[in-house]
Amino acid sequence: MASSAEPPSAYGAPSAGQRAAAPATVVVDDLHVRYRAPSADASAMRALSPSRRIAMRALGRRPRVAVDALKGVSFVARAGESLGILGRNGSGKSTLLRIVAGLETPRSGRVLARSTPVLLGVNAALVPDLPGERNVILGCLAMGMTPEQARAALPGIVGLAGIGEAIYRPMSTYSSGMASRLRFAIAVSASPDILLIDEALSTGDAAFKERSESRMAELRANAGTVFIVSHAAQTIEEMCTRAIWLMDGQLIGDGPGPEIAHDYRWWSWNVAKGESATAEEILARCRRKWAPRASCAPASPAAPAPGSAGRMSGSAAPWPASSPPSPRAARRPGLYAPRHRKDAPQ
């Protein structure tokens, strides 16, 4: 008689039944993103009609080609998770984060969230001419705090950012690292339910990383969800309980942060060494662990209104913890075991 026990998912991650205990906070369902960009490829120019080609050359313009930034990305993030998004430059990491934040609309697919995400990026704008202290107050007020709450949060924000007396200087005098640390401290001061971080933690020193990791652990303990975008495997390994790996807009790996970071680091090392065959083998094994589905979200309980696909929902959770989205097909277990070499990444 067949066993009723659920098989473990990839990387030794919890099975669908185990994950059902935590409510979903964000559902990304079959996202496709396409945009058009100028191209210097001669074949793109030859594909134009003769008259169009002459006009483009006369105006000094380049033909625009379609670029697929995301190709059918689906996953479910749950309360208490710190979810890392790994991938090299141009893999679609920041595009995915901006869509989850509601700043861009996908070509197709949808994003459901139980609350409004807070996006933190290195280039997030504060007022350069104002002192850091005033920027802290403004940032806290923008996140819904009262003036009294903002002033009460100031010492903790300064301590987390580690900028000391510089809080009284204009932001224009800050280094990029100081400014990004202050932005992070402001963003987490209100204990957001869903926090999105785009490469902001890579500019901090070891002490700041330890403080920020402790603060994110507090957010997760309060049933929050943290997304961290990075191309640095070490950041994901140290700060994320779970990670997904994007490659050319496709999701090719999903599992515990340290395991995904290990595979990504080993793949990157082989690419840098020119060992393309081994790198392709790693990618092939990761793809075999991932069994994609056409859709991961229910059609009825929280379906967006017509024409609103991809826009954020600020309403309650799309479904209760006792009725989670349909689990994905079981992923194939087994980690890629790298060859032992003295110069291989650990």
C-alpha positions as CSV (number, residue, x, y, z in Angstrom):
1,M,0.0,0.0,0.0
2,A,1.3,3.4,-0.9
3,S,2.6,5.6,1.9
4,S,0.5,8.6,2.8
5,A,3.5,10.6,3.9
6,E,4.5,13.6,1.7
7,P,7.9,13.5,0.0
8,P,10.3,16.1,1.0
9,S,10.8,19.0,-1.4
10,A,14.2,20.0,-2.9
11,Y,17.2,20.9,-0.8
12,G,15.5,19.3,2.2
13,A,13.0,22.1,2.5
14,P,9.7,21.6,4.3
15,S,7.0,19.7,2.5
16,A,3.8,21.4,1.4
17,G,2.0,20.1,4.5
18,Q,4.7,21.6,6.7
19,R,4.6,25.0,4.9
20,A,0.9,25.2,5.3
21,A,1.3,26.2,8.9
22,A,2.5,29.6,7.9
23,P,0.1,31.9,6.1
24,A,1.0,33.3,2.7
25,T,2.0,36.9,2.5
26,V,2.9,37.3,-1.2
27,V,1.9,35.2,-4.1
28,V,3.7,35.7,-7.5
29,D,1.7,33.9,-10.1
30,D,3.1,33.2,-13.6
31,L,4.7,36.6,-14.2
32,H,5.8,37.6,-17.6
33,V,7.5,41.0,-18.2
34,R,8.6,42.2,-21.6
35,Y,10.0,45.6,-22.6
36,R,11.6,47.1,-25.7
37,A,15.2,48.4,-25.7
38,P,17.5,49.9,-28.3
39,S,19.9,47.4,-29.9
40,A,23.1,47.8,-31.9
41,D,22.7,44.3,-33.4
42,A,23.0,44.6,-37.2
43,S,20.4,41.8,-37.6
44,A,17.8,44.0,-35.9
45,M,18.4,46.8,-38.3
46,R,18.2,44.4,-41.3
47,A,14.9,43.1,-40.1
48,L,13.3,46.6,-40.7
49,S,11.8,47.6,-44.0
50,P,14.1,49.6,-46.3
51,S,12.3,52.9,-45.7
52,R,12.3,52.4,-41.9
53,R,16.0,51.5,-42.1
54,I,16.8,54.7,-43.9
55,A,14.7,56.8,-41.5
56,M,16.4,55.2,-38.5
57,R,19.9,55.9,-39.9
58,A,19.0,59.4,-40.8
59,L,17.8,60.1,-37.3
60,G,20.7,58.4,-35.7
61,R,18.4,55.9,-33.9
62,R,18.8,52.3,-33.1
63,P,16.0,49.7,-33.7
64,R,14.2,48.5,-30.6
65,V,14.0,44.8,-29.8
66,A,11.8,42.9,-27.3
67,V,13.5,41.8,-24.1
68,D,11.8,39.2,-21.8
69,A,12.8,40.3,-18.3
70,L,10.7,37.6,-16.5
71,K,9.4,34.4,-18.0
72,G,6.6,32.7,-16.1
73,V,8.0,33.2,-12.5
74,S,5.8,31.8,-9.8
75,F,6.3,31.3,-6.0
76,V,4.6,31.8,-2.7
77,A,6.3,33.7,0.2
78,R,5.1,33.0,3.7
79,A,5.1,34.7,7.1
80,G,8.3,34.4,9.0
81,E,10.5,33.9,5.9
82,S,13.5,35.9,4.8
83,L,13.5,35.2,1.1
84,G,16.7,35.9,-1.0
85,I,16.5,36.5,-4.7
86,L,19.8,35.5,-6.3
87,G,21.1,36.0,-9.9
88,R,23.7,37.7,-11.9
89,N,23.2,41.2,-13.3
90,G,20.3,41.3,-15.8
91,S,18.6,38.1,-14.5
92,G,15.4,40.0,-13.6
93,K,15.9,40.4,-9.8
94,S,15.2,44.1,-9.5
95,T,12.3,43.8,-12.0
96,L,10.7,41.2,-9.9
97,L,11.1,43.3,-6.8
98,R,9.6,46.4,-8.4
99,I,6.6,44.4,-9.6
100,V,6.0,42.9,-6.1
101,A,6.2,46.5,-4.8
102,G,3.5,47.6,-7.3
103,L,5.9,50.0,-9.2
104,E,5.6,48.2,-12.5
105,T,2.9,46.2,-14.3
106,P,3.7,42.8,-15.8
107,R,2.8,41.8,-19.4
108,S,0.8,38.9,-17.8
109,G,0.4,37.2,-14.5
110,R,-0.4,38.7,-11.1
111,V,0.9,39.5,-7.6
112,L,-1.2,39.1,-4.5
113,A,-0.2,40.5,-1.1
114,R,-1.8,40.7,2.3
115,S,-0.4,44.2,2.9
116,T,1.4,46.9,1.1
117,P,5.1,46.1,0.7
118,V,7.8,48.6,1.7
119,L,10.5,48.9,-0.9
120,L,14.0,49.8,0.2
121,G,16.6,50.4,-2.5
122,V,20.1,51.9,-2.5
123,N,18.8,54.7,-4.8
124,A,15.7,55.5,-2.7
125,A,15.5,59.2,-2.5
126,L,15.6,61.3,0.7
127,V,16.2,65.1,0.8
128,P,19.9,65.7,0.4
129,D,19.9,69.2,1.7
130,L,18.2,68.3,5.0
131,P,20.0,66.8,8.0
132,G,19.7,63.1,8.6
133,E,17.6,63.8,11.7
134,R,14.9,65.6,9.6
135,N,15.0,62.8,7.0
136,V,14.4,60.3,9.7
137,I,11.3,62.2,10.9
138,L,10.0,62.6,7.3
139,G,10.6,59.0,6.5
140,C,8.8,57.8,9.6
141,L,5.9,60.1,9.0
142,A,5.6,58.8,5.4
143,M,5.3,55.3,6.8
144,G,2.3,56.3,8.9
145,M,3.9,57.1,12.3
146,T,2.8,60.0,14.4
147,P,5.3,62.8,15.1
148,E,5.7,61.5,18.6
149,Q,6.4,58.0,17.4
150,A,8.9,59.3,14.8
151,R,10.8,61.2,17.5
152,A,10.8,58.2,19.8
153,A,12.1,56.0,17.0
154,L,15.0,58.3,16.2
155,P,17.6,57.0,18.7
156,G,17.0,53.4,17.6
157,I,17.3,54.3,14.0
158,V,20.6,56.2,14.6
159,G,21.9,53.2,16.6
160,L,21.0,50.7,13.9
161,A,22.5,52.8,11.1
162,G,25.6,53.4,13.1
163,I,26.2,57.0,11.9
164,G,26.5,58.7,15.3
165,E,26.8,62.5,15.2
166,A,26.5,62.5,11.4
167,I,22.7,62.4,11.9
168,Y,22.8,66.2,12.4
169,R,24.7,66.8,9.1
170,P,23.0,67.2,5.7
171,M,22.4,63.9,3.8
172,S,24.5,65.3,0.9
173,T,27.6,64.9,3.1
174,Y,27.0,61.2,3.6
175,S,28.9,58.4,1.9
176,S,26.7,56.0,-0.1
177,G,27.2,53.4,2.6
178,M,26.0,55.8,5.4
179,A,23.0,56.8,3.3
180,S,22.0,53.2,2.5
181,R,22.3,52.2,6.2
182,L,20.1,55.1,7.2
183,R,17.5,54.2,4.7
184,F,17.4,50.6,5.9
185,A,17.1,51.7,9.5
186,I,14.2,54.0,8.6
187,A,12.4,51.3,6.6
188,V,12.5,48.7,9.4
189,S,11.6,51.1,12.2
190,A,7.9,50.7,11.5
191,S,8.1,46.9,11.5
192,P,6.7,46.5,8.0
193,D,4.8,43.3,7.3
194,I,6.5,42.9,3.9
195,L,10.0,44.5,3.4
196,L,11.7,44.5,0.0
197,I,15.5,45.2,0.0
198,D,17.4,45.7,-3.2
199,E,21.1,45.4,-2.7
200,A,21.0,47.8,0.2
201,L,22.8,45.5,2.7
202,S,25.9,45.0,0.5
203,T,27.3,48.5,1.4
204,G,27.5,47.9,5.2
205,D,30.4,46.7,7.3
206,A,30.4,43.5,9.4
207,A,28.9,45.3,12.5
208,F,26.0,46.7,10.5
209,K,25.3,43.4,8.8
210,E,25.1,41.8,12.3
211,R,22.7,44.5,13.5
212,S,20.6,44.4,10.4
213,E,20.4,40.6,10.5
214,S,19.2,40.8,14.1
215,R,16.5,43.3,13.1
216,M,15.3,41.2,10.3
217,A,15.1,38.2,12.6
218,E,12.8,40.4,14.8
219,L,10.6,41.2,11.8
220,R,10.3,37.5,10.9
221,A,9.5,36.6,14.5
222,N,6.6,39.0,14.3
223,A,5.3,37.0,11.2
224,G,6.8,39.5,8.7
225,T,8.4,38.6,5.4
226,V,11.7,40.0,4.1
227,F,12.8,39.9,0.5
228,I,16.5,40.5,-0.2
229,V,17.8,41.0,-3.8
230,S,21.5,40.3,-4.3
231,H,24.0,38.8,-6.6
232,A,26.3,38.1,-3.6
233,A,25.8,34.5,-2.4
234,Q,27.3,35.2,1.0
235,T,24.6,37.8,1.8
236,I,21.9,35.4,0.9
237,E,23.6,32.6,2.8
238,E,23.9,34.6,6.0
239,M,20.6,36.5,6.0
240,C,18.0,34.3,4.3
241,T,16.1,31.3,5.4
242,R,15.0,30.6,1.8
243,A,16.3,31.7,-1.6
244,I,15.2,31.6,-5.3
245,W,17.7,31.7,-8.2
246,L,16.8,33.6,-11.3
247,M,18.6,33.0,-14.6
248,D,17.6,35.1,-17.7
249,G,14.2,35.8,-16.3
250,Q,13.4,32.2,-15.3
251,L,13.2,30.7,-11.8
252,I,15.6,27.7,-11.8
253,G,16.1,27.0,-8.1
254,D,14.0,27.4,-4.9
255,G,15.1,26.1,-1.4
256,P,16.9,26.9,1.8
257,G,19.1,30.0,1.5
258,P,22.5,28.3,2.3
259,E,21.8,25.5,-0.2
260,I,20.8,27.7,-3.1
261,A,23.7,30.1,-2.3
262,H,26.1,27.1,-2.4
263,D,24.9,26.1,-5.9
264,Y,25.0,29.7,-7.1
265,R,28.5,30.3,-5.7
266,W,29.8,27.0,-7.3
267,W,28.2,27.9,-10.7
268,S,29.6,31.4,-10.6
269,W,33.1,30.1,-9.8
270,N,33.0,27.7,-12.7
271,V,31.8,30.4,-15.1
272,A,34.6,32.7,-14.0
273,K,37.1,29.8,-14.5
274,G,35.8,29.2,-18.0
275,E,34.6,25.7,-17.1
276,S,31.3,26.0,-19.1
277,A,30.6,22.3,-19.1
278,T,30.5,22.0,-15.3
279,A,28.6,25.3,-15.1
280,E,25.9,24.0,-17.5
281,E,25.7,20.7,-15.5
282,I,25.0,22.7,-12.3
283,L,22.2,24.7,-14.1
284,A,20.8,21.5,-15.5
285,R,20.6,19.9,-12.1
286,C,19.0,23.0,-10.6
287,R,16.4,23.0,-13.3
288,R,15.6,19.4,-12.7
289,K,14.9,20.2,-9.0
290,W,12.3,22.7,-10.0
291,A,9.0,21.5,-11.4
292,P,7.2,24.6,-12.7
293,R,3.4,24.9,-12.7
294,A,1.3,27.1,-14.9
295,S,-0.2,28.8,-11.9
296,C,0.2,28.8,-8.1
297,A,-2.6,31.0,-7.0
298,P,-6.3,30.2,-6.5
299,A,-8.6,31.7,-9.2
300,S,-11.4,32.9,-7.0
301,P,-10.7,34.1,-3.4
302,A,-8.4,37.0,-4.2
303,A,-8.5,37.3,-8.0
304,P,-7.7,40.9,-9.0
305,A,-10.3,42.9,-10.7
306,P,-10.2,42.8,-14.6
307,G,-7.4,45.0,-15.8
308,S,-5.6,45.0,-12.5
309,A,-3.2,42.1,-13.0
310,G,0.1,42.7,-11.3
311,R,-1.1,45.5,-9.1
312,M,-0.7,45.2,-5.4
313,S,-3.6,44.4,-3.1
314,G,-3.6,46.1,0.3
315,S,-6.4,43.9,1.6
316,A,-6.2,41.0,4.0
317,A,-4.5,37.7,3.1
318,P,-5.9,36.1,-0.1
319,W,-6.6,32.9,1.9
320,P,-6.4,31.8,5.5
321,A,-3.5,29.7,6.9
322,S,-5.8,26.7,6.9
323,S,-6.5,27.0,3.1
324,P,-3.1,27.6,1.5
325,P,-2.5,27.8,-2.3
326,S,-2.1,24.5,-4.1
327,P,1.4,23.2,-3.5
328,R,3.8,22.8,-6.3
329,A,4.7,19.4,-7.7
330,A,7.3,17.7,-5.6
331,R,10.8,18.8,-6.5
332,R,13.5,16.3,-7.1
333,P,15.9,15.9,-4.1
334,G,19.6,15.9,-4.3
335,L,22.3,18.5,-4.2
336,Y,25.0,19.0,-6.8
337,A,28.2,17.7,-5.3
338,P,31.1,19.7,-6.6
339,R,34.5,18.2,-7.2
340,H,36.9,18.9,-4.4
341,R,39.5,21.3,-5.6
342,K,41.9,23.5,-3.6
343,D,40.7,26.7,-5.2
344,A,37.0,25.9,-5.3
345,P,34.6,28.1,-3.3
346,Q,33.6,26.8,0.1
